[in-house]
Amino acid sequence: MERDDFDEAAPGEIVPTTTSKGAYSAFQPDPLPPSINTEQLITPLAEATQALGRLHGIGPRVGSREILIEPFIRKEALESSQIEGTHATLSDIYAYEAGQEDLIDEDRQQGTQEVVNYLHALTHGLDAITAGDPITVELLVVSQSPLEFSSNWLP
């Protein structure tokens, strides 16, 4: 990241740091936990609770929770991958899943494959948890196996 990526609203500050390899700048986050104005949370919390109540009421009438959940899972996989610089669209994901890879622009094919890998990992983990499996290191490792990590990933 560049120094310009941090504006005045960033929760911390840029500080000079020195190591045996030389001097550089580092971002030092503010101490946790931050102060939270609970008064500002009451309305959004109430709105979220109402929305969950409506969803809970609709769910049994839909017949399958997957009909409600699957679009959100794809959207989350796409947005999580975009944070890491992956380029794909929701249409690309649906085209890939429908066997229509030729509809995906060449410059987004690799990104689409990465998002689909993320979906496989997420689905595996959710299926295991839904089946009652405990969340273990082994489950996390197996769930992440479809993912390819970039060279800057540290184990």
Backbone as JSON, one array per atom type, in Angstrom:
{
  "sequence": "MERDDFDEAAPGEIVPTTTSKGAYSAFQPDPLPPSINTEQLITPLAEATQALGRLHGIGPRVGSREILIEPFIRKEALESSQIEGTHATLSDIYAYEAGQEDLIDEDRQQGTQEVVNYLHALTHGLDAITAGDPITVELLVVSQSPLEFSSNWLP",
  "N": [[0.84, -1.18, 0.0], [0.32, 2.29, -0.43], [1.39, 5.38, 1.03], [-0.45, 7.39, 0.51], [-2.81, 5.98, 0.45], [-3.91, 6.05, 2.92], [-6.09, 8.01, 4.6], [-7.05, 10.88, 6.57], [-9.08, 9.88, 8.14], [-8.41, 7.3, 8.67], [-8.11, 4.52, 10.88], [-5.76, 4.88, 12.72], [-2.21, 5.54, 12.47], [0.55, 6.6, 10.37], [3.78, 5.58, 11.01], [7.3, 6.14, 11.52], [9.63, 3.5, 11.07], [12.33, 1.34, 11.9], [14.51, -1.19, 10.78], [16.92, -3.88, 10.58], [17.25, -3.94, 7.91], [16.84, -1.4, 7.04], [15.2, 1.86, 7.0], [11.71, 2.48, 7.11], [8.2, 3.18, 6.56], [5.36, 2.46, 8.57], [2.01, 1.31, 9.16], [0.33, 2.0, 12.05], [-2.18, 0.73, 13.86], [-5.01, 2.11, 15.65], [-5.61, 1.58, 19.18], [-7.46, -1.32, 20.26], [-10.5, -2.19, 21.96], [-12.3, -0.02, 19.69], [-13.98, 3.05, 20.61], [-17.47, 2.89, 20.86], [-20.45, 4.26, 19.81], [-23.26, 3.41, 21.13], [-25.83, 4.35, 20.87], [-26.1, 5.02, 18.2], [-26.33, 2.58, 17.04], [-28.76, 1.43, 17.59], [-31.05, 1.94, 15.87], [-30.18, 0.84, 13.27], [-29.81, -1.82, 14.15], [-32.39, -2.56, 14.95], [-33.69, -2.37, 12.48], [-32.34, -4.36, 11.04], [-33.09, -6.59, 12.53], [-35.85, -6.62, 12.02], [-35.78, -7.12, 9.26], [-34.63, -9.68, 9.23], [-36.69, -11.04, 10.5], [-38.72, -10.82, 8.56], [-37.52, -12.3, 6.51], [-37.36, -14.77, 7.76], [-40.07, -15.34, 7.89], [-40.73, -15.6, 5.2], [-39.17, -17.69, 4.33], [-40.17, -20.48, 4.87], [-42.23, -20.58, 2.98], [-40.97, -20.5, 0.55], [-39.79, -22.94, 0.11], [-37.23, -23.98, -0.29], [-34.27, -23.3, 1.26], [-31.96, -22.75, -0.11], [-32.68, -21.35, -2.38], [-33.05, -18.79, -1.45], [-30.57, -18.27, -0.2], [-28.36, -18.91, -1.89], [-27.89, -16.85, -3.95], [-26.83, -14.8, -2.33], [-24.54, -16.01, -1.32], [-23.0, -16.26, -3.63], [-22.66, -13.56, -4.28], [-21.21, -12.7, -2.02], [-18.88, -14.26, -2.31], [-17.91, -13.22, -4.69], [-17.46, -10.48, -4.0], [-15.61, -10.76, -1.9], [-13.48, -11.86, -3.28], [-12.93, -9.79, -5.05], [-11.82, -7.9, -3.36], [-9.28, -8.84, -3.15], [-8.31, -8.22, -5.59], [-9.29, -9.64, -7.75], [-10.83, -10.06, -10.89], [-14.02, -10.3, -11.96], [-17.46, -10.89, -12.77], [-20.84, -11.08, -11.52], [-22.48, -12.12, -13.49], [-20.55, -13.49, -14.95], [-19.95, -15.58, -13.2], [-22.4, -17.0, -13.1], [-22.56, -17.7, -15.81], [-20.34, -19.38, -16.04], [-21.1, -21.46, -14.28], [-23.25, -22.41, -15.69], [-22.07, -23.67, -17.74], [-21.26, -22.09, -19.82], [-18.75, -20.91, -20.54], [-17.6, -19.61, -22.68], [-18.89, -17.19, -22.89], [-17.65, -15.51, -21.16], [-15.49, -12.8, -20.82], [-12.13, -12.89, -21.97], [-10.18, -11.67, -20.34], [-11.28, -11.92, -17.85], [-11.57, -14.56, -17.23], [-9.75, -16.09, -15.63], [-10.11, -14.82, -13.16], [-12.79, -15.41, -12.73], [-12.64, -18.19, -12.43], [-11.22, -18.27, -10.02], [-13.1, -17.15, -8.27], [-15.11, -19.08, -8.43], [-13.71, -21.24, -7.35], [-13.49, -20.26, -4.75], [-16.19, -20.33, -4.08], [-16.62, -23.11, -4.07], [-15.01, -23.82, -1.89], [-16.27, -22.4, 0.19], [-18.85, -23.52, 0.12], [-18.26, -26.19, 0.74], [-17.4, -25.92, 3.42], [-19.73, -24.81, 4.62], [-21.58, -26.87, 4.15], [-20.47, -28.92, 5.72], [-20.64, -27.8, 8.3], [-23.41, -27.46, 8.49], [-24.14, -30.11, 8.5], [-23.45, -30.76, 11.01], [-20.82, -31.11, 11.68], [-17.91, -30.33, 13.6], [-16.18, -27.16, 13.81], [-13.03, -27.29, 12.81], [-9.42, -27.28, 12.59], [-8.69, -29.05, 10.6], [-11.05, -29.12, 9.03], [-11.05, -26.48, 8.09], [-8.66, -26.47, 6.59], [-9.2, -28.44, 4.63], [-11.44, -27.26, 3.47], [-10.33, -25.0, 2.33], [-8.74, -26.02, 0.37], [-9.47, -25.93, -2.44], [-8.66, -23.41, -3.15], [-6.4, -21.14, -4.69], [-3.46, -19.61, -3.74], [-1.97, -16.4, -3.9], [1.41, -15.28, -4.57], [2.09, -13.63, -2.49], [0.91, -14.56, -0.23], [1.05, -15.6, 3.1], [1.75, -18.44, 5.0]],
  "CA": [[0.0, 0.0, 0.0], [1.03, 3.56, -0.48], [1.06, 6.34, 2.1], [-1.64, 8.14, 0.09], [-3.99, 5.15, 0.65], [-4.42, 6.3, 4.26], [-6.53, 9.38, 4.78], [-7.11, 11.32, 7.97], [-10.08, 9.09, 8.86], [-7.91, 5.95, 8.92], [-8.06, 4.24, 12.33], [-4.37, 4.7, 13.13], [-1.31, 6.53, 11.9], [1.78, 6.15, 9.74], [4.89, 5.86, 11.91], [8.59, 5.69, 11.0], [10.11, 2.27, 11.69], [13.66, 0.97, 11.42], [14.93, -2.58, 10.99], [18.27, -4.11, 10.1], [17.23, -3.74, 6.46], [16.69, 0.01, 6.74], [14.06, 2.6, 7.53], [10.49, 2.49, 6.31], [7.01, 3.63, 7.28], [4.4, 1.39, 8.85], [0.73, 1.77, 9.68], [0.08, 1.55, 13.42], [-3.61, 0.92, 14.12], [-5.44, 2.59, 16.96], [-5.87, 0.47, 20.11], [-8.77, -1.94, 20.25], [-11.59, -1.92, 21.03], [-12.61, 1.41, 19.51], [-15.17, 3.48, 21.33], [-18.65, 2.7, 20.03], [-21.63, 4.98, 20.24], [-24.34, 2.44, 21.04], [-27.07, 5.02, 20.45], [-26.16, 5.0, 16.74], [-26.56, 1.21, 16.6], [-30.11, 0.97, 17.91], [-31.93, 1.93, 14.68], [-29.77, -0.21, 12.31], [-30.04, -3.14, 14.74], [-33.83, -2.81, 14.88], [-34.02, -2.6, 11.07], [-31.8, -5.68, 10.69], [-33.94, -7.59, 13.2], [-37.1, -6.67, 11.26], [-35.5, -7.77, 7.98], [-34.48, -11.11, 9.5], [-38.03, -11.56, 10.78], [-39.41, -10.97, 7.28], [-36.89, -13.42, 5.82], [-37.79, -15.98, 8.47], [-41.45, -15.58, 7.51], [-40.78, -15.98, 3.78], [-38.42, -18.94, 4.13], [-40.95, -21.72, 4.71], [-43.06, -20.54, 1.78], [-40.14, -20.66, -0.64], [-39.62, -24.37, -0.08], [-35.83, -24.35, -0.24], [-33.47, -22.17, 1.73], [-30.93, -22.46, -1.1], [-33.19, -20.34, -3.32], [-32.8, -17.5, -0.83], [-29.2, -18.09, 0.25], [-27.35, -19.05, -2.96], [-27.45, -15.58, -4.55], [-26.0, -14.07, -1.38], [-23.25, -16.69, -1.25], [-22.25, -15.87, -4.83], [-22.3, -12.14, -4.13], [-20.15, -12.62, -1.02], [-17.67, -14.83, -2.9], [-17.44, -12.25, -5.67], [-16.94, -9.29, -3.34], [-14.4, -11.13, -1.17], [-12.42, -12.04, -4.27], [-12.58, -8.48, -5.61], [-10.95, -7.24, -2.4], [-7.94, -9.32, -3.45], [-7.93, -7.8, -6.94], [-9.81, -10.56, -8.76], [-11.8, -9.4, -11.78], [-15.09, -11.16, -12.44], [-18.77, -10.33, -12.49], [-21.85, -12.07, -11.14], [-22.87, -12.78, -14.74], [-19.49, -14.44, -15.29], [-20.09, -16.75, -12.33], [-23.54, -17.76, -13.57], [-22.2, -18.27, -17.11], [-19.44, -20.5, -15.78], [-21.87, -22.54, -13.69], [-24.16, -22.93, -16.72], [-21.27, -24.29, -18.8], [-21.16, -21.12, -20.92], [-17.51, -20.17, -20.31], [-17.29, -18.79, -23.86], [-19.51, -15.87, -22.71], [-16.84, -14.73, -20.22], [-14.35, -12.13, -21.46], [-10.86, -13.58, -21.71], [-9.44, -11.04, -19.24], [-11.94, -12.22, -16.58], [-11.73, -16.0, -17.06], [-9.0, -16.56, -14.47], [-10.78, -14.3, -11.98], [-14.02, -16.18, -12.55], [-12.25, -19.49, -11.88], [-10.86, -18.06, -8.62], [-14.35, -16.96, -7.51], [-15.77, -20.4, -8.38], [-12.95, -22.0, -6.35], [-13.91, -19.73, -3.46], [-17.53, -20.86, -3.85], [-16.48, -24.52, -3.69], [-14.47, -23.85, -0.53], [-17.31, -21.92, 1.1], [-19.91, -24.51, 0.12], [-17.79, -27.36, 1.49], [-17.44, -25.58, 4.84], [-21.13, -24.67, 5.05], [-22.2, -28.21, 4.17], [-19.95, -29.64, 6.87], [-21.21, -27.21, 9.51], [-24.84, -27.78, 8.49], [-24.25, -31.54, 8.84], [-23.13, -30.93, 12.42], [-19.38, -31.28, 11.92], [-17.32, -29.22, 14.35], [-15.23, -26.33, 13.08], [-11.69, -27.71, 13.22], [-8.34, -26.89, 11.68], [-8.78, -29.94, 9.45], [-12.15, -28.65, 8.18], [-10.6, -25.26, 7.43], [-7.64, -26.83, 5.59], [-9.87, -29.13, 3.53], [-12.32, -26.3, 2.8], [-9.52, -24.05, 1.57], [-7.92, -26.71, -0.63], [-9.69, -25.5, -3.83], [-8.18, -22.05, -3.38], [-5.0, -20.92, -5.06], [-3.01, -18.4, -3.08], [-0.97, -15.64, -4.64], [2.75, -15.42, -4.02], [2.27, -12.83, -1.29], [0.21, -15.17, 0.88], [1.95, -16.18, 4.08], [1.05, -19.49, 5.76]],
  "C": [[0.88, 1.24, 0.0], [0.55, 4.47, 0.66], [-0.24, 7.08, 1.77], [-2.93, 7.32, 0.27], [-4.64, 5.39, 2.01], [-4.81, 7.77, 4.39], [-6.62, 9.7, 6.27], [-8.11, 10.52, 8.79], [-9.6, 7.67, 9.16], [-7.75, 5.71, 10.42], [-6.63, 3.91, 12.8], [-3.52, 5.78, 12.5], [-0.11, 5.86, 11.26], [2.93, 6.55, 10.67], [6.19, 5.4, 11.26], [9.07, 4.46, 11.78], [11.48, 1.93, 11.1], [13.92, -0.51, 11.73], [16.36, -2.7, 10.5], [18.37, -3.9, 8.59], [17.04, -2.28, 6.07], [15.45, 0.62, 7.37], [12.89, 2.51, 6.55], [9.35, 3.01, 7.17], [6.08, 2.46, 7.46], [3.12, 2.02, 9.37], [0.55, 1.16, 11.06], [-1.39, 1.81, 13.74], [-3.87, 1.47, 15.52], [-5.68, 1.39, 17.87], [-7.31, -0.03, 19.99], [-9.24, -2.15, 21.68], [-11.81, -0.43, 20.87], [-13.83, 1.79, 20.34], [-16.36, 3.41, 20.37], [-19.81, 3.47, 20.64], [-22.84, 4.05, 20.05], [-25.67, 3.06, 20.61], [-27.23, 4.96, 18.93], [-26.46, 3.6, 16.21], [-27.99, 0.75, 16.77], [-31.0, 0.89, 16.67], [-31.47, 0.89, 13.66], [-30.0, -1.62, 12.86], [-31.52, -3.51, 14.66], [-34.24, -3.11, 13.44], [-33.53, -3.98, 10.61], [-32.66, -6.79, 11.3], [-35.27, -7.73, 12.46], [-36.89, -7.41, 9.94], [-35.32, -9.28, 8.16], [-35.82, -11.76, 9.8], [-38.82, -11.78, 9.49], [-38.84, -12.17, 6.51], [-37.31, -14.74, 6.45], [-39.22, -16.35, 8.09], [-41.59, -16.06, 6.08], [-40.2, -17.36, 3.56], [-39.26, -20.18, 3.94], [-41.82, -21.74, 3.45], [-42.27, -20.76, 0.5], [-39.9, -22.13, -0.93], [-38.18, -24.83, 0.02], [-35.02, -23.14, 0.19], [-32.41, -21.77, 0.71], [-31.39, -21.38, -2.09], [-32.94, -18.94, -2.76], [-31.31, -17.24, -0.59], [-28.18, -18.08, -0.88], [-26.95, -17.73, -3.62], [-26.55, -14.76, -3.62], [-24.61, -14.69, -1.25], [-22.4, -16.3, -2.46], [-21.79, -14.42, -4.74], [-21.16, -11.97, -3.14], [-18.83, -13.15, -1.59], [-17.06, -13.84, -3.9], [-16.79, -11.05, -4.99], [-15.68, -9.59, -2.54], [-13.23, -11.29, -2.12], [-11.98, -10.71, -4.87], [-11.68, -7.69, -4.67], [-9.49, -7.61, -2.69], [-7.51, -9.0, -4.88], [-8.41, -8.71, -8.05], [-10.87, -9.84, -9.58], [-12.76, -10.44, -12.34], [-16.4, -10.45, -12.12], [-19.72, -11.45, -12.07], [-22.34, -12.83, -12.37], [-21.84, -13.8, -15.17], [-19.64, -15.73, -14.48], [-21.26, -17.62, -12.81], [-23.27, -18.4, -14.94], [-21.31, -19.49, -16.93], [-20.22, -21.7, -15.25], [-22.85, -23.17, -14.68], [-23.4, -23.59, -17.87], [-21.1, -23.39, -20.01], [-19.9, -20.26, -20.77], [-17.14, -19.26, -21.48], [-17.93, -17.4, -23.78], [-18.68, -14.95, -21.8], [-15.67, -14.12, -20.97], [-13.06, -12.79, -21.04], [-10.12, -13.0, -20.51], [-10.09, -11.31, -17.87], [-12.07, -13.72, -16.32], [-10.99, -16.53, -15.84], [-9.66, -16.09, -13.18], [-12.06, -15.06, -11.69], [-13.71, -17.54, -11.95], [-11.89, -19.35, -10.4], [-12.11, -17.88, -7.76], [-15.08, -18.29, -7.37], [-15.04, -21.3, -7.38], [-13.34, -21.56, -4.94], [-15.3, -20.28, -3.1], [-17.47, -22.32, -3.41], [-15.99, -24.64, -2.25], [-15.55, -23.46, 0.48], [-18.43, -22.95, 1.23], [-19.51, -25.75, 0.92], [-17.87, -27.08, 2.99], [-18.86, -25.47, 5.36], [-21.83, -26.01, 5.13], [-21.76, -28.99, 5.4], [-20.57, -29.12, 8.16], [-22.69, -27.53, 9.62], [-25.07, -29.24, 8.88], [-23.89, -31.81, 10.29], [-21.66, -31.16, 12.71], [-18.85, -30.09, 12.71], [-16.38, -28.41, 13.46], [-13.85, -26.66, 13.64], [-10.67, -27.18, 12.22], [-8.42, -27.76, 10.42], [-9.89, -29.51, 8.48], [-11.72, -27.4, 7.42], [-9.59, -25.57, 6.32], [-8.31, -27.49, 4.38], [-10.76, -28.16, 2.75], [-11.53, -25.35, 1.92], [-8.73, -24.71, 0.45], [-8.23, -26.3, -2.08], [-9.08, -24.13, -4.17], [-6.72, -22.05, -3.81], [-4.6, -19.6, -4.46], [-1.95, -17.72, -3.92], [0.37, -15.74, -3.92], [2.97, -14.6, -2.77], [1.5, -13.37, -0.09], [1.21, -15.83, 1.79], [1.2, -17.23, 4.88], [1.08, -19.19, 7.25]]
}
